Amino acid sequence: MESSRAAIRRVRRFPGRPLTYTALASVAIVGATAGGTVYVKAQAHTGSRAVSSAATPSVSPSSATTTQEAVVAEPVVDLDEQLADAMKSVGVTGEQKVSVAVLDLESGDSAVYGDGAFDTASIVKVDILATLLLQHQAAGTELSAQEKAYATRMIENSDNASASALWDIIGKASGLDAANEKFGLTGTEGGDGALWGLTQTTAADQLTLLQQVFGDDSELSEASRSYLQGLMGQIEADQHWGVSAAADGVGWALKNGWLPRSTTGLWDINSVGRVTVDGHDYLVAVLSKGNSTQAKGVSLVEAAARAAVSVFTGADATSSASAAAAR
C-alpha cells in the first residue's frame, strides 16, 4: 500500500478562538489469509496530526484483499508568509520600521508581520477609554457627563488634554495595565507618569484590543463596545487616513496616532481599526517608527494596511502600495 498523508492548512488564530485543522485522510484496509486477519484503520481527527492503528500478526500482500479510501486535503496555506510576501511591495526605506496585524472577523483567521515594541502615540486613547469603560462596568456605574465629554474629544478629535484627564481618572499606567491583563494583552506597558503617548505595544496586542472593541467575545459589554465603536466611526475629517485606506468606501472605524520624537526628529505613525471590503469586516493594526516626515509615515501605514487586507481579498498588493505612495 502507498502511504497517504493529508496536508494541514496552517492558520493563526488569536486568543479566544480554538485552533482547528482540516481533517486527516481516512483509510481502511482489510486483509484475510488462512493464518489470520489483519485490520489497520486510520480515522479522521480534527486538531490532530496523529493516526491511530491496531493490528494482529501481519500477512503477505499476495494473499490479502485490500480496499482503500482516501480524502483529498486542502493545500498548506501560511497566512503569515503570505503577508510577508505582500509587505515586500510596501517599500520600507531608511530607518523606517513597521509591524502589521490583520484579522478576518468572520473566520477568525489572522496574520502578523514584524515584531518588537512601538510607541503608541494617540492610538492608546482607545485603550484608555476601554479601561475606563471596564472600570465602570466593575463598579456598576455609568460614565459621568464630564467623562463622556472627555471621551468624545479624545477619540473623535484626538484631544490630548482630554486624554490626560482620563489617564489620571483610570489610575495612569497601573490602571491601564490591570485592564489590559483582563483584555489579554501581553506585550503592552503603560507609559511612565503622565506620558501616556509613550505606552509601549505590539501590533499583535493592538489586534487583541480591537477584538475587545469589535468582537463578541469581549470583557466589554455590548453597550460599552457600541459606544467606543461609535466614537471611532466619527473621527474628525482631517484624520481620515491610516487603515481606512484599505476599506472600499466609508465602512471603517479607526484611531490614528502620530508623534515626532524630540530625540531623533523622526516620526511614530500608527493606525488601528476596522475596515469593510465587499461587505466583509477586517481588523487591522499598523505600527511604524523612524519615519523622516509625517507624510511618509502615513503613506507607509496606508500601504501596509492595504497589503494586510490583500492577503484575504486577493487584491494586488503592489498596485495598492503604489496607490498609497501617490497620495
Secondary structure, DSSP 8 states (H G I E B T S, - for coil): ---------B-B--TTS---------EEEEEEETTEEEEEEE---TT---------S---GGG--------------BHHHHHHHHHTTT---TT-EEEEEEEETTT--EEEE--S-EE-GGGHHHHHHHHHHHHHHHHT----HHHHHHHHHHHHS--HHHHHHHHHHTTHHHHHHHHHHHHT-SS-B--STT-GGG-EE-HHHHHHHHHHHHSSS-SS-HHHHHHHHHHHTT--GGG--SGGGGSSSS-EEEEEEEEE-TTTS-EEEEEEEEEEETTEEEEEEEEEEEESSHHHHHHHHHHHHHHHHHHHH---HHHHHHHHHT-
